[in-house]
Amino acid sequence: MIKDITGNKYGNLTVLRYSRTYKYKSRWICKCECGNEVEVLGGNLKSGHTKSCGCLIKKLHLSRKDIVGNKYGMLTVISYSRTNKKTAMWICACDCGNQTEVSGGHLKSGDTKSCGCLKSTKSYREDFTNKKFGFLTAISFSVFRKGHTYWNCVCDCGNHKIVDAGNLKSGHTTSCGCYKKTKGTTHNMSRTRFYRIWRHIIRRCFDVKAKCYYRYGGRGITVCDRWLESFENFRDDMLEEYNRVVKDTPNCQIDRIDNDGNYEPSNCRWVSVKVNVNNRVNIPKNRMLNKGQVTKIREMYKTGNFSQQSIADEFNASRESIKSIVNYKSYKDIK
């Protein structure tokens, strides 16, 4: 039910009668003290948001203080422009010759002192020539663009780069990019074949999921503590010989002289693929299993208490063989 507010006065408005309801909001016809009639939302009347037909704002604009001719910083007010959201806007001429529109509040508070040229001039006056910022040395002013000053800089590595003055002062930019590339680098060989060989010998000895783990870690073969500690130690021990052998044998491989020994400097050498294969212990990877073993493997796996690797270790078979058996990809005739 709509509460009747006929006859009530809100500011300069007196409610004459109910008008209509639009989108669940009541509207009322009101008469202003200036004589105009206007339709107003009941909520706006009660909250004080609307106090007149609009004449109060017009009077406010007419009574605004005229600041034409006043000078604020480098700006001289030429004329009144418009009102934007109850804020008077003024046309001003800058000492540099440009004209700009500025709110009266910004002029009086000192927030705006020029058309924008003062900012660029001030930034340019802050001379960075020959000043050093990290690895960069500013050598000359470059350009002023979109409110930012840029300087030509030379990096310690010899590269040239144009950098924002703000980034130089804040420390956000300290090099041409070379520092970021080298930061945290230890040996710079992580993408080389030599590095991958080191990773692979560790994996085949310690990762039970490795394809050839049963030939290495599964037999008790391990890697010496020195090589486990860091790649640099492996590099210092083996790189010189690797570089000598790889010239004649591009696909050379690391080989253990004693096939039952560990990966360590005294037991490793670089050889061709043929020599490495001839020195390999022949371990049956996919030996034949009888019907009873296949059935037991599948039963053990179905219980969920045994992993494929643990079953492979018990039956002296590869994990790939066990996987093929439990998925019925091999020994399909045995149910």
Summary of the structure (lengths in Angstrom):
residues: 335
radius of gyration: 42.5
end to end distance: 80.4
largest distance: 111.9
contacts: 872
relative contact order: 0.05
helix: 35%
strand: 25%
